[in-house]
Amino acid sequence: MILITGANGRPGSATVREFARNKEPVRALVRDPAKAGDLRELPGVEVVQGDMLWPETLQDALAGVDRALMISGAGPLMLETQCTFIDAAIRAGVGHIVKLSGKDSIDGFDNEKFRSSRSHEQIQRYLLASDVKWTILQPSQFMHVYFEEVPDIVASGELRLPLGDTTLAPIDIDDIAKVAYKVLTTSGHEGRVYPMTGPEAFTMAEAAGYISDAIGKPVRYVDVSSEEKSRAWLEAGYPPPRATAFAQLFEERRRLGRSSVDLSTHLRLGIEPTTFAQFARRYADIFQGGAQYTVTPA
Ligand SMILES: NC(=O)c1ccc[n+]([C@@H]2O[C@H](COP(=O)([O-])OP(=O)(O)OC[C@H]3O[C@@H](n4cnc5c(N)ncnc54)[C@H](OP(=O)(O)O)[C@@H]3O)[C@@H](O)[C@H]2O)c1
């Protein structure tokens, strides 16, 4: 049996859907089954309840599992959550843990400078030091984070970010789900690290252009200050630690300025990379404000 944790979240639910699309049975770990929505209706999907921080709640989830995709939110508890889960999974006899990690596309980005990327490094070290087989997935920024800009896009036709002319190379979560599916269902991925970005590095002015083309309305990029964006995040209800962490991250991206594309994983696994223009067209209803999208605060 294959287990996917964080199955109510963005990459977790996308990977569960990829399994269902391929008619491959999978078990989905959620903290709150009431939030699992249509996941429970998907063919071959078994939704189980448990909390990765509390091993005693994971017995049903881990029973008979050979491989697990480990995902939890990027918040302050990620390190403790994932190390606790690794211990519980090994005790339950899981043979291979695939960790969803992260890798900024920005050239020269220092993972040790930021809590969530530093936590990923620490969890990776913990996993590598254990005697379970492992694979690390390292996607860049998710394209889905641009949904968080929908209120401004709808209200004023503006994409307001503190990034100057920095380029980023975000990836579609569905591409990550395809990678995770292949890694979990085929052999030869043990002991490998799979970095991945989208197929192009673009400025926020170009991102605004892609969204504009997709929704058929003008959208322009406005380069706001870090302070202004932080205030906007707080007014939008982001918890202060999240707003602060984002502000620091964006300041570093702006300072370093340039991203590189890495399609080595897409090429290796035969996955067609999704462009931001394709992504924006697929989700034009969300970028127009016509469909609901929930942002999960970390
Ligand atoms: N956002 C990006 O651009 C980006 C880029 C690269 C990598 N990443 C990494 O991707 C991962 C997922 O981030 P995300 O923003 O996509 O998060 P997300 O959508 O919130 O998904 C995280 C999921 O983990 C679940 N979870 C958290 N703590 C748990 C626990 N103790 N037990 C069981 N489940 C738990 C959450 O459950 P609930 O639904 O119950 O809250 C949620 O469904 C993070 O490690 C992040 O660093 C993110």
The ligand as an SDF file (V2000), in Angstrom:
LIG
                    3D

 48 52  0  0  0  0  0  0  0  0999 V2000
    4.1500   26.9070   -1.4260 N   0  0  0  0  0  0  0  0  0  0  0  0
    5.2020   26.7460   -2.2250 C   0  0  0  0  0  0  0  0  0  0  0  0
    5.4110   27.5110   -3.1740 O   0  0  0  0  0  0  0  0  0  0  0  0
    6.1320   25.5780   -1.9710 C   0  0  0  0  0  0  0  0  0  0  0  0
    7.1880   25.3580   -2.8610 C   0  0  0  0  0  0  0  0  0  0  0  0
    8.0330   24.2540   -2.6570 C   0  0  0  0  0  0  0  0  0  0  0  0
    7.8140   23.3980   -1.5790 C   0  0  0  0  0  0  0  0  0  0  0  0
    6.7740   23.6610   -0.7240 N   0  0  0  0  0  0  0  0  0  0  0  0
    6.5650   22.7310    0.4030 C   0  0  0  0  0  0  0  0  0  0  0  0
    5.3870   21.9830    0.1630 O   0  0  0  0  0  0  0  0  0  0  0  0
    4.8810   21.5130    1.4090 C   0  0  0  0  0  0  0  0  0  0  0  0
    3.3910   21.7190    1.4550 C   0  0  0  0  0  0  0  0  0  0  0  0
    3.1600   23.1140    1.4980 O   0  0  0  0  0  0  0  0  0  0  0  0
    1.7560   23.7240    1.0710 P   0  0  0  0  0  0  0  0  0  0  0  0
    1.8750   25.1790    1.2160 O   0  0  0  0  0  0  0  0  0  0  0  0
    1.3320   23.1630   -0.2190 O   0  0  0  0  0  0  0  0  0  0  0  0
    0.8500   23.1730    2.2530 O   0  0  0  0  0  0  0  0  0  0  0  0
   -0.6790   22.7380    2.2880 P   0  0  0  0  0  0  0  0  0  0  0  0
   -1.4000   22.9340    1.0270 O   0  0  0  0  0  0  0  0  0  0  0  0
   -1.2160   23.4330    3.5120 O   0  0  0  0  0  0  0  0  0  0  0  0
   -0.5700   21.1860    2.6090 O   0  0  0  0  0  0  0  0  0  0  0  0
   -0.0470   20.7210    3.8190 C   0  0  0  0  0  0  0  0  0  0  0  0
   -0.9590   19.6380    4.3600 C   0  0  0  0  0  0  0  0  0  0  0  0
   -0.2660   19.0310    5.4640 O   0  0  0  0  0  0  0  0  0  0  0  0
   -1.2200   18.7160    6.4400 C   0  0  0  0  0  0  0  0  0  0  0  0
   -0.6310   18.6320    7.7640 N   0  0  0  0  0  0  0  0  0  0  0  0
    0.0320   19.6020    8.4270 C   0  0  0  0  0  0  0  0  0  0  0  0
    0.3830   19.1570    9.6530 N   0  0  0  0  0  0  0  0  0  0  0  0
   -0.0750   17.8740    9.7540 C   0  0  0  0  0  0  0  0  0  0  0  0
   -0.0470   16.9050   10.7790 C   0  0  0  0  0  0  0  0  0  0  0  0
    0.5130   17.1510   11.9860 N   0  0  0  0  0  0  0  0  0  0  0  0
   -0.6190   15.6910   10.5500 N   0  0  0  0  0  0  0  0  0  0  0  0
   -1.2220   15.4410    9.3670 C   0  0  0  0  0  0  0  0  0  0  0  0
   -1.2920   16.3300    8.3460 N   0  0  0  0  0  0  0  0  0  0  0  0
   -0.7230   17.5420    8.5450 C   0  0  0  0  0  0  0  0  0  0  0  0
   -2.2350   19.8450    6.3970 C   0  0  0  0  0  0  0  0  0  0  0  0
   -3.4280   19.3430    6.9460 O   0  0  0  0  0  0  0  0  0  0  0  0
   -4.7450   20.2490    7.2120 P   0  0  0  0  0  0  0  0  0  0  0  0
   -5.4220   20.2940    5.8710 O   0  0  0  0  0  0  0  0  0  0  0  0
   -5.4730   19.5110    8.2580 O   0  0  0  0  0  0  0  0  0  0  0  0
   -4.2360   21.5990    7.6660 O   0  0  0  0  0  0  0  0  0  0  0  0
   -2.3070   20.1500    4.8950 C   0  0  0  0  0  0  0  0  0  0  0  0
   -3.3500   19.4230    4.2810 O   0  0  0  0  0  0  0  0  0  0  0  0
    5.6530   22.2650    2.4980 C   0  0  0  0  0  0  0  0  0  0  0  0
    6.6160   21.4220    3.0610 O   0  0  0  0  0  0  0  0  0  0  0  0
    6.3200   23.3990    1.7410 C   0  0  0  0  0  0  0  0  0  0  0  0
    7.5340   23.8350    2.3250 O   0  0  0  0  0  0  0  0  0  0  0  0
    5.9310   24.7180   -0.9010 C   0  0  0  0  0  0  0  0  0  0  0  0
  1  2  1  0
  2  3  2  0
  2  4  1  0
  4  5  1  0
  4 48  2  0
  5  6  2  0
  6  7  1  0
  7  8  2  0
  8  9  1  0
  8 48  1  0
  9 10  1  0
  9 46  1  0
 10 11  1  0
 11 12  1  0
 11 44  1  0
 12 13  1  0
 13 14  1  0
 14 15  2  0
 14 16  1  0
 14 17  1  0
 17 18  1  0
 18 19  2  0
 18 20  1  0
 18 21  1  0
 21 22  1  0
 22 23  1  0
 23 24  1  0
 23 42  1  0
 24 25  1  0
 25 26  1  0
 25 36  1  0
 26 27  1  0
 26 35  1  0
 27 28  2  0
 28 29  1  0
 29 30  1  0
 29 35  2  0
 30 31  1  0
 30 32  2  0
 32 33  1  0
 33 34  2  0
 34 35  1  0
 36 37  1  0
 36 42  1  0
 37 38  1  0
 38 39  2  0
 38 40  1  0
 38 41  1  0
 42 43  1  0
 44 45  1  0
 44 46  1  0
 46 47  1  0
M  CHG  2   8   1  16  -1
M  END
$$$$
